[in-house]
């Protein structure tokens, strides 16, 4: 196996952007768990300005049980990331929309978007519109 040996220098923003781009590639391949894991890591690398997607949803004024709401928002990510004895699920069904939502959360913390994230945004907004039309 050939592996590059050169060290890499990067900022947190560059590292998070690389992870989001890799998450988008995983999404395109149908590797939704990989996409969620990478995007979740990217999101955790960057401080939000309070205007990122996750913070906007957490601060939604009509949420009754905020702790339960946050657990719902983080459901797939946490299932993939943590061992929880109280979680009885042996399997988890993950959709492209679930993965897209996590990527959108991470991307919302990135200041400068490369074209791939702009392309993802177009796809994701269409998915949200389709989801709204379904309900």
Residue, then its C-alpha position, 0 to 999 in steps of 0.5 A: x500500500x502506498x501512503x504519502x509520508x509528508x506531514x501536513x499542516x492545516x488550520x482547524x477550518x482547513x481540517x474541518x473543510x476537508x472532513x466535510x468534503x470527504x463526508x460529501x464524497x461518502x454521501x455520494x457513494x451511499x456511505x451514510x454512516x461515514x458521512x455522518x461520522x466525518x461531518x460530526x467530527x468537522x462540526x465539533x472542530x469549529x466554534x459556531x457563531x450562534x448562527x450555525x444550523x445546530x444552534x438555530x435548532x437548539x434555540x428553537x422557541x417552541x421546543x418543550x423538552x430541550x434535552x430530548x430535542x438535542x438527543x433527537x438532533x444528535x441521534x444518528x451521530x451519537x449512535x455511531x459514536x458512543x456506546x450507550x447501555x440504555x440504547x436497545x437498538x441493535x441496528x439503525x436505519x440511516x437515510x441520505x437526508x440524515x447524512x445530509x442534515x449532519x453535513x449541513x450542520x458542519x458546513x454552516x460553521x465553515x466561513x468559506x465554502x468551496x464549490x463542492x459545498x455549494x453543490x451540496x447545498x443545492x442538493x440539500x435544499x431540494x431534499x428539504x423541499x421534497x421532504x416538506x412536500x411529502x408531509 
